[in-house]
Amino acid sequence: MQPFWDVPEVAKTVRGIEWWKVLFNKAEGIEIANINEMACHDIAWEEYLAVEDDKWVQDMVKAEDGKYFNTIQLIAKVI
């Protein structure tokens, strides 16, 4: 993803599904009912890019080529 991201800096904030599972499993009074990758991710990106006119964003998403970005759904309940 170079030159778009400062990888060490992005690694501090961008998290995958496993990281979220661990985080919420540590929380008291919370039980994960479901966590998964959302099926609407590709459609959401297509719709966003249809209205986003920033060439930098367009170029970044093209370089990403479906390898890194994702949309995660987490459903939890208070116990």
C-alpha positions as CSV (number, residue, x, y, z in Angstrom):
1,M,0.0,0.0,0.0
2,Q,3.0,2.3,-0.3
3,P,3.0,5.2,-1.0
4,F,-0.5,5.7,0.4
5,W,0.1,4.5,3.9
6,D,2.8,4.9,6.5
7,V,2.5,1.2,7.4
8,P,3.8,1.3,11.0
9,E,1.5,4.2,11.7
10,V,-1.6,2.5,10.1
11,A,-0.8,-0.7,12.0
12,K,-1.5,1.1,15.2
13,T,-5.1,1.7,14.3
14,V,-6.3,-0.7,11.6
15,R,-7.4,-4.0,13.1
16,G,-8.7,-7.3,11.7
17,I,-11.5,-9.4,12.9
18,E,-9.4,-11.5,15.3
19,W,-8.3,-8.4,17.1
20,W,-11.9,-7.3,17.7
21,K,-12.8,-10.8,18.9
22,V,-10.0,-10.7,21.5
23,L,-10.9,-7.2,22.6
24,F,-14.6,-7.9,23.1
25,N,-14.0,-11.3,24.7
26,K,-11.9,-9.4,27.4
27,A,-14.8,-7.0,28.2
28,E,-16.8,-7.8,31.3
29,G,-20.5,-8.0,30.8
30,I,-20.3,-8.4,27.0
31,E,-20.9,-11.6,25.1
32,I,-20.3,-11.7,21.3
33,A,-23.4,-13.0,19.6
34,N,-21.8,-12.8,16.1
35,I,-18.8,-11.3,14.4
36,N,-18.1,-11.7,10.7
37,E,-17.1,-10.0,7.5
38,M,-20.1,-8.2,6.0
39,A,-21.3,-9.5,2.6
40,C,-22.1,-5.9,1.6
41,H,-18.5,-4.8,1.7
42,D,-17.8,-4.8,-2.1
43,I,-21.1,-3.1,-2.9
44,A,-20.5,-0.4,-0.2
45,W,-17.1,0.3,-1.7
46,E,-18.5,0.5,-5.2
47,E,-21.2,2.9,-4.1
48,Y,-18.7,5.0,-2.2
49,L,-16.3,5.2,-5.1
50,A,-19.1,6.1,-7.5
51,V,-19.5,9.5,-5.6
52,E,-15.9,10.0,-4.3
53,D,-14.1,12.3,-6.6
54,D,-10.7,12.3,-4.8
55,K,-8.1,10.8,-7.2
56,W,-5.9,9.8,-4.2
57,V,-8.7,7.7,-2.7
58,Q,-9.5,6.2,-6.1
59,D,-5.8,5.3,-6.7
60,M,-5.4,3.9,-3.2
61,V,-8.5,1.6,-3.5
62,K,-7.2,0.4,-6.9
63,A,-3.8,-0.4,-5.4
64,E,-5.5,-2.2,-2.5
65,D,-7.2,-4.5,-5.0
66,G,-9.5,-6.1,-2.4
67,K,-6.6,-7.4,-0.3
68,Y,-6.7,-5.2,2.8
69,F,-9.9,-3.3,3.3
70,N,-12.9,-5.0,4.9
71,T,-16.1,-4.2,6.8
72,I,-16.7,-6.1,10.0
73,Q,-20.0,-6.6,11.7
74,L,-20.0,-7.3,15.4
75,I,-23.2,-8.0,17.4
76,A,-22.8,-8.2,21.1
77,K,-25.2,-8.4,24.0
78,V,-24.9,-7.2,27.6
79,I,-25.0,-10.1,30.1
